[in-house]
């Protein structure tokens, strides 16, 4: 990322704790509540209501505990998922898990591994942003200011590399005047490229890293505003650690 993109991204990295601090981080852990209309539609409305997420800051690996019930946990990597007992006994495994979404509609129910895939991929990307954008294989360009709620946010349109599994390849990040991420627009490929809008708030500092502990995600209209209706996905974080 060059030119004004470098300046915008540099400001965002500093606001979230600084790239130097992030480079000292290898793992994260977060207590989370993940609920919302999409999980209810998929038949799993409370499955992620009280979980702990553990993951790696560089490689896409996440562990979700308990899942799908106490005494078991799920692991997610882009090309393999498992459900295991607390003592490590393999209960279920899926290779190439993204392929399991082929042919599904937005109303199709998900099995437990599909829920874990959605949560693992989403939360890994949420918890490493915006630092992951500093990788040399990411592309980006500025898109000018955006006015919302009597505030002016600067937009960064990011292109994800094929080596990073994400909701979609092109996402728009909105940073406020201090450099904090306040909004995120993207589509969800596994839901037929459904467009959504994130709002991020209630930032707290954990081990020198600024984290938005509240995310509210809505279906996005063609005009860029949230579609009236229930919250598509709600993510609330409690304690977060970086080591």
Order of alpha helices (4+ residues) and beta strands (2+ residues): alpha-alpha-beta-alpha-beta-beta-beta-beta-beta-alpha-beta-beta-beta-beta-beta-beta-beta
